Amino acid sequence: MRIVVCDDEPLARERLVRIVQESGHQVVAQATTGAEAIVAVKTQQPDIILLDIRMPEMDGVRCAQALNELEHPPAIIFVTAYDHYAIAALKTNAIGYLLKPANKDELLEALKKAKNPNAAQLNEIRKLEDPTARPIREHIAARTHRGVELIKLTDIYYFTADQKYVKVRHKNGIVLIDETLKELEQEFEDRLFRVHRNAIINLSFLDYLEALDAGQYQVRFKGIDETLAVSRRHLPALRDKIQSM
């Protein structure tokens, strides 16, 4: 694959170039700012860009937003020393967010993923079918003791409000994120469903609706022995949704 590497730190950029070339891919251009990266992408038409975030003149997030305006944007993989830009970065349809020094195996895995249509390309397909369609995000970003974790939406059972954070229950455990249930519900309205003021569930993991005493109900999930209460307010809509599935 043809790759552009953008990083204003020479040593970090050289390391990425070396890993890319040793893995059999072609580095078609190098850049030190977001503005240079845009020029390189327009002239070289790469398949992928490895993009730092903290750079002079134009940062990586702004660069990625500009690249997504192109007719044929490259797949974007962020490689940065900072974990707190993850949510903003992933909203640009990036397929990867790696922390420096980038682990060689993680980088190669990200390059492998890039062989599939990236989110920006899928969005363009959706726009042709439905011009009002919103961008697709396939991962949720969470800051943990290991750094930034990217959790596939397809691995998440449910989201619940936890004071000022939202708790994410996924196949490998629980993490907290600083997004809101309302934002998540609106973004993933075709895959998530609200069952309570404090809970939305992934419909893919919904097993069945269970009746309890005194007219109370709860949902059970496929794959885990856990339940969530269903509020009276959301019960009719959930029943209709189940019948339509």
Buried (B, 14 or more C-beta within 10 A) or exposed (E): BBBBBBBBBEEBBEBBBEBBEEBEBEBBBBBBBBBBBBEBBEEBEBBBBBBBBBBEEBBBBBBBBBBBEEEEBBBBBBBBEBBEBBBBBBBBBBBBBBBBEBEEEBBBEBBEBBEEEBBBBBBBEBEEEEEEBEBBBBBBBBBEEEEBBBBEBEBBBBBBBEEEBBBBBBEEEEBBBEBBBEEBBEBBEEBBBBBBEBBBBBBBBBEEBEEEEEEEBBBBBEEEEEBBEBBEEBBEEBEEBBEEE
